[in-house]
Amino acid sequence: MTTSATTSVTTAPTDSPAEPTDSPAQPTDSPAAPTDSPVELADSVTAHTLLNCLIREVSAPEHQVTVDGDLLLLRLPRRGILLRSRLRRVSLIGAHRFRGPVQRLDDGTWVTVGWRELAGHIRDELELRTGIANEEFLGQVADSRETIHTALAERADLTPHADPYVASEQSLVFGHRFHPTPKARTGNPEDWLAYGPETGARFRLRHLAVRRSLVREEGELRELDALHPPADPGFAVLPVHPWQYRMLRGNVRLRAAMVAGDVVDTGVSGPELAPTASVRTLYDPDADTFLKFSLNVRLTNCVRKHASYELTGGVALDRLLRPLFAALAVRFPGCVLLAEPGYRTLDTGDTDLLEGLGVVVRSGLRRHLLPGVTPLLAAAVADEYPTGTAHVSHLLARAGGDVLAWWDGYLRLLLPPVLAAYFEHGVVLEPHLQNVVVGVRADGTPAQMFFRDLEGTKLLPGHHEHALGDLPDDVRDALTYDPERGWNRVAYCLLVNHTAEVLGALADLDPALEPALWGLVRDHLDAYARTAAEPPRLRALLSGVPLPAKANLLLRWSRKADRHAAYVPLPSPLGADFPREVVR
């Protein structure tokens, strides 16, 4: 960057630090002032999230970012616009923490840039960079910001769920720190307010009785039938998300099946279920069972419905992975894969109904929990803007505040089973923050690691040729990654999305510890590598090659599905010559 960082300008105002709620493990500087209104906080977080994406995917790869003291400056290379933001903390991988407004240099004076203007600058930069326009982009950013604002306002008088696990799932108000539209959500606000996790929603399911000849199902469904036993043996009960039912009830094939008596709407009944962070997966605390539904709603990046090949592929994966993970659990105590034993849907010959009414059963947590262990969503543990008691600062306050010991225990549970699954068994897990549940003891220390959601789990063909050969072509193709794509996905989800974000939350508590925290990551990677004949990809990682980060901004700009995501390189602190001592 050639622009001087010492230009005489008006400095940005700073935020007042929030009062700590848990000493001694509370960050010394909060991302928002305690007096921020929902509007101010939604605006600030949206701007900082856009800034995160801009740095990671656009400006940093072209060497247009620099840190000068407590200021970060970045340039939009094609627009020639210079931006800056005040820093709360500098990150070794560029995942910085910001405070106060984003500003733009305008004729020698720094002027505040709101989230709308910043989104407009990003739109113009990407249009010049790619040569294509995206007329949806600004609207999706606005939708995301409005969801955050509305959720904050609705949560003002919210009493969190009494179950700490459910409360952690429903605490993610702000979403993914490196996605331009982390809370974008199509549909009327009244709908997602009623069915979204951020507002503590709980609701009952609608149930359809479906004649057996129109049922498509695979796998083991005893858990599903136990929730709502069929009254007539000639029919199966198909639970339906009430939001999805409202969107599909006008379907011509569905109406015809109802007129013929082949599908009977038995109404809304049963226990109240709680939506988890994914929105479309619901949890029944009493039965300790998850149900994952289709929703014809764009959440963040994609319309969230089950493709036909995903339904079949999930059952095939579950059968393959259960014995594999049973062996991993013996080798790595505390490692658990939540089973997805079966699915059920309506098959009238209409793909929209087949995919739109599919429901996947996922086993619960309690049957796997060790005595005295409480499950918490990993994303809530790592949240930059914590709104609940699952945050790592609260856990460390209970654990006595030994950050390095806590982190060592966390890494011991997280890293080895994921690496072994990939390098030894050809299984590409997707252990990002929303796909992992952490079990903590009464003293806040990690005891178990639960991996979930087979939708993103893939196989390397070379390891599973026989199992894949028995599957239909569309199912087989959707279940496989080549080794490079698989490694990028594992390395991103495990190290950038998950490890680096929990590490970042710990570094917020004591920034001087960040080199030592990364040193422990390297120690655990190196220890596993030595047990696995030092795989070349892992050796390269330990030599300090860049980390792969999913390019969510560029993916959203191109309007492609997640499976087409590209990756951008991040500076890696994992090399052997990286300084590891605590910096004071």
N, C-alpha and C positions, 0 to 999 in steps of 0.2 A: 504494500500500500504506500503510495507516494505522498498522500496528504499529511500535512504536519499535524501531530497530536497536541501541539502546544498553542493552537490558534486562540487568540484572546476572545472569549465568548462568555455569555451569561451561563452560569452553572445551573444544573438541574436541581430542583427541590428534592429533599430526601424525606423518606417516610420515617415516622417515629416507630421504634421497636415495640413489639407487643409484649405485654407482661407475661412472664413465664408461668406455665401451669404445672410443670413437673420439674423440680430441681433435684439433682444438678444436670439432668440430661437434656435440658431444653436449649434450642438454638439461641445464640446470643443476639441474633438479628432476625426479625420476622419478615416474611415476604409481603405483609400487608399491615397497615396500621389498624389498631383495634377499633377505630372509629370509621373505617371504610364502610360505605353503604354497599348494598348489593350491586348497584349500578357501577360504583367506582371499582369494586373488586373484580366484577366481571370484565370491565373495560381493561383493567390493568393486566389481569391474567391472560386475556385474549391477546393483547399486544405482546406480552412477554413470550407467549407460546409461538406466535408468528415469528418473533425474533429468533427463537430457538431453531425453527425450521429453516429460516433464511440463512443463518450462520452455517448450520450443518450441511445443507444441500446446495447452496448457491455461492455464498461469499467465501467461506473457508476453503472449499476445494480450489478456488481460483486465487487464493492467497490475498484476499481482500478484507482480512480481519486482523486487528491488533488490539492488545491490551496495554493501556497506559495508566498505571496506578490503579485507581478504583473506577476507571472508565473503560468501556469496550467501544471501539470504533469499527464500523464496517461500511464498506462501499458496495453499492449495486453496480457491478462492472459495466453493464450496458446502458444503464440510465445515467451513470455518473453522479448518483446521489450519495451523500455521506450521512450516515446515521450514527448515533451513539446512545449508550444507556449506562447509567451508573450501576456498578457491580456490588452485590452483597458478598459474593465469593467467586473466586476463579477456580475453574475445574481443569484437571490435568488432561481430560479428553475433550475439552471444549463445551461441556454441558454446564455452562455457567449459571449462576443465580443472579437475577437482576432486581433492582429496586427503582422506584420512581418511573417517570415517563420515558418513552423513547423520544429522541429529538433528532431533528434534521438541520443541517447547516444551510442557512439561507442568507446569502450575501453577507457572510461574516458573523451572523448571529444564529445561535441555536434556538430553534422554535419547537414546541411540543408537537409530536405526531400522534394522533389518536389511532385506535385500532383500525378504523375504516380507512384512513389515509394510508396507513402502513400496508394494509391488504391491497389497496389500489396500486401502490408502488411495486409490491410483489407481483401482482397480476401483470403490470406493464413490463417488468423485468423478464418474467417467464415467457410472455408473448414474443418479446424480442429474441430471447434465447432459443425458443423452440420453433418459432415461425407459425405457431397455431394459437388460436384464441380459445378461451374457456369462459363462456358467458355465465356458467353456473357458479364460478368460484366465489365471487363476492357474496352471493346469496347464501352459500353454504357456510362461509365464515360468519355471516350475520346470524344464521340459524343457530350455530354452535354457541355464539356469544349470548343469544337470547335464552337458550336452554340453561346456560350457567346462571344468568341473571334471575330467571324465573325460579330455578331450583334454590338459589340462595334465599330469595324472598320467602319461598314456601317453607324452607327449613328453619326460619327464624323461631318458630314456636314448636318445632318438631321434638318429640321425645324419641330418642333412638330405640331400636328394637332391644328387648331385654336380653336376647341371645347375642353375646359379643361377636360371634361369627357373622350372623345376619347383619348386625350393625356395621361390621367392617365391609361387607359386600355393598352396603347401601351408602357408604360414606364418600364415594368418589365423585365429588361435585364437578371437578375441573377436567378430569380425563387425562389423556396421553399428552405428556409435555412436548413431544416432538411430532405432533400431527396438527396440520393447519385448521382442521375442523373437528376437534376431539369430541364435541358433544352435538354435532350436526344430527338432526333427527327429523325425517319427513313426517307429515301428519299434523293434525291440530294439537296445540299445546294441551288442550283438555284431555286428549288421549294419553300422551306420555306422562302427564301429571298423575293420571289415574293408575298407570301401569309401569312407571319408571322407578328404579331403585332409589334415586336421589331424594325423593320425597317420602321415603319410608313406606311405599305402597305395599298393601297386602290385599289379596282378592281371591275369590273362588273361581274355579274353572267351569266352563260350559261343557256338557257331556253329550255326545252323540252315540246312540245305539246303532251299530252298523251290522247289517246282515253279513254273515260269515263269508258269503260268496263275493262280497265287495271289499273284504279286508285284505290288505297286503301287510304282512308282518314277517319278521325274521328274528331269530334269537330267543332269548329267555325273557318272558314278560310277566313273571309271577308278581314282581313288585308293582307293575302297572295295574294288574287286575286286583291286587290287594287294596289299592287306593279306592276303587269303585267297582265292586264285583258286578258282573252282568246279571240282570234279572231274568233274562231269557237265554238259554244255552245256544239258541240259534243266532244270537247276536253277540258282538264284542263291543265293549265300551271304548270309545275313542275320546279322550279328553282334548279339548281345544282351548287355546288361549282366547279369552273373550275379545281382545283387540283384533286378533286375526279373524275370528268368526264374523265380526262386523264387516271386515273387508271382503270376505268371501261368501257371505250368505246369499248374495244375489247371483251367484254362479248358476248358469242354466242347468248344468248336469247335477249339481247338488239339489236344486229345487225339484228337478224331475225325480231324483231318488227319494226325496222326502214325500212327494205326491204318491209314489208307488209303494211307500211304506218300507223301503229298503234302508232308509236312514231316518231315525226318529230323534228329534231334538228333545232331550229329557231335561233341559234347563240348566240353570246354574246351581251347583250344589257342592258339598264336600267341605273340607277344611280350607282355611285361608293359606295361600302360598305367598312366599316373598320373592320378588324378582331379585336376582343377583346382579353383579356388575355388568354382565353381558346383556341385560334387559330381557332377552328372550328365554333365558334359563331360569326356571322357578324352583324354589326349594320348599319342601314340606318338612318343617322341623319335627313334627310328631312322628312321621313315618321315616324320617331321615333318608329321603329320596329326592333326587333332582329330576326334573322333566325339562328337556330342551325342545322348544317349539320352533316352527317357522314363523317369521314375521315379515310380511311384505312391506317393510319399512327400511329405508336406508339409515343405518346407524354408523356413524363415522365415515366409512368408505363404501360399504357394500350393502345391498339388500340382503337381509338375513333370513334366507330360507334354505331348507335342505334340498339339495339336488338329489335326484333319484339314485345316481351312482354313489353319492355320499352315504345314503342310508344303508345300502348294501355293503359298501366298503367299511363302514364303521363296525358292523357286526363281524366281518372278516378280520379286521384289525384286533378287535377285542379277543377273539378266539386265539389269535396268534400271540398277542402280547401278555395274556394272563400268566402262562407258565414262565415266560421270559422274565417278567417282573417279579414273580414269586422267587426266582433264583436271585435276581438283583437285590431283593429285600433281605435275603439271607446274607448276602455279601456286604450290603450297605444298609444296616439297620436304620429304620426310620423312613425308608423310601417306600411310597405307596402310589400306585396308579389306580385312579378311580375307574371302575369298570363301566362300560356302556354295553350291557348285555343284549339289548334288542330295541326294535322300533316297531311302530304300528302306524298305518295310514289308511286312507280311503282310496280305493282303486276303481274308478268308474270309466277308465280310459281317458280321463282328462288330466294332463300333466300338471296344470295349475292346482288342481285339488290334491293330486298325489303328493306333490312337493309341498304345497301350502298347508296341508293338514297333517304332515308327518310329525310324530313325537318320538324322541329318543329318550330312553331311560338311562339314568346314570346313578350308580350306587352312591350312598351317602358317606358321611365322614365318621359318624360315631362308632360304627362297627370296627373301624380301624384305629381309633384313638387309644393311645396309652393312658393309663390312669392319671388323672390330674392334669391332662394336657388340653389346652383350648385352641381350636383352629381359628386362624385369622387370614384374610386375603393378603397376599404379599404386596399387592398394589397399595393397600391401605397402610401397610407397615412402612412403605417407602414414599408415601405421598409428600410432594413438596409443600402443599398447602393442606396440612392435616386438619380434618374436621371431626375426628373420632379418636377413641382411646387405643386403637390398634397401632398407632404410629410408634416407630422405633424409639422415640424419646420417652414415651410412657413405659415401654418394655424395659429400657435401660434403667429407668428410675427404680423399677422393681428389682432389677438384676444387680444393683449396686454401682452401676455406671462404668464398668470395665468394658470399654468399647471394643478393644482388640480381642478380648476373650469371647465376647458375644459374637463377633464377626467370624472368628475362627470356627466356632460351633455351627454357625449358619452355613458357611462355605462347605464344611465337612458333609453336611446333609444335601446341599444343592448340587455341587459340581460333579462328584464322581459318578452317580448313577446316570446322569444325562450323557456324560462323555463315554461311559461304558456302553450305553445303549447304541450310540452312534458308531464308535470305533470297533466294537466287538460284535455287535448284533445287527448293524445296518439299519437301525431305527432312528429316524429323525424326529425327536420330540420338539415341541414348541413351548418351552418353559418361560414364556414372557410373564410379566407381573400379574396379569389377570388369569393366567392358567395355572397358577401355583397357590396353594394354601399352606401356610406355615403353622405347625402345631407348636405352641409355646407352653412351657411349664408355669407353675404358679409364680416362680421368680422371674418370669419374662424371658428366660433363655430358650433357644430353639431346641426342639426335641424330635420333630417329624417334618417331612416334606411331602405334600400330596400333589401329584401331577394329574391334570385333568384335561378333558376336551380332545377327543380323537379326531375331530375335524381337521386340525392342522398337523396331525401326526402322519408321517410318510415313511416309506421303506426304500432302501437302496436295492435295486433289482438284483445285483450280484449276490446278495445275501439271501434272497427270498424267491429265487427263481421258481421253485416247485410250488410254493403257496400262491404266488401271483399267476402262475400258469393255469390255475383252475378257475380264475375269475374272468368275467366278461371284459372285453377290451376297454370299455369306457370306465369301468371300475378300476381295472389294473392301472390304466394311465393316470387316473386321478390319485392313486395311492403311492405313486413313485416319484422320487427325485433322483437326478444324477448326483454323483458324489459332490461336485462343486456347489451345486445349488443347495444340496442338503447341508453341507458344512456352513455355507453362508447363513442359512436359516438358523441352524443350531447356535453358531457363534454369535449371531445378532441377538436372538431371543435370550440366550443364556448369559452372555457377557455384557452386552450393551443395554438391552431393554431391562434386564433383571438385575444382574450383579452390579452394574455401574450405577443404577438408580438407588438401590438399597445403600450402596457405598456412599452415594451422594448425600443421602439423608443422614448417614453417620458423620460425614465430613461437615455437614451443616452444624453439628453439635460441637465439633472441634476441628476447624480447618487444617490445623497443623498435623493432624493424623492422616491426611489423605495419602501421602506416599507409603506409609506403613500399612494402610488398608489395602492398597494395591499390591504391596509386597506379599501379604497373606494370600491374595488371589493367585499370584504367581507360584507361591509355595505349594498350594493345593493342586494347581494345574501340573506343576513339575512332578509332584508326588504321584499323581495318577499316570502321567506319561511314562514314568520309570516302571510302573507295573504292567504297562501295555506295550512294551517294546518300542516306546517313543515314536508314536505315529508321526509321519512327516508334517501333516497339517498342524499338529500340536507343537512340534519342534519349531516350526516357522512362527507360530504365535508367541512362543517363549523367546524367540529372537527379537521380538519387537515389531513384527510386520503390522501394518494398520489393521484396526478392527473394522469389520463390516457393519455399517448402520443402514437400516432400511430407509429408503428415500420416500417418506410418506407424502411430502409436499409435491414432489415430481409425479408420484403415482396418482394423487388426487387431481393434479393438473391434467394428466393424460387421460383421466377418466377410465382407468383400467382396474381390473380386479386385483386383489392382494397377491394372487399367484404370479402376477406379472411384475412384481416389485423389483426394482434395481437396488443396488447398495452403493453407498459412498464410503470412502475410507476415513477413519478417525485416527488421530494420534494415539499410540498405544503406550501405556506405562508398564508393560509386561516384560520388556527386554531385561536381560541380565544386568546391564550396566545402568539401569535406572536407579536414581537415589531412593533409598527406602527408609532413611531415618526420619524420625519425627522432626518437623520443621517448626521452630518456635520463633 
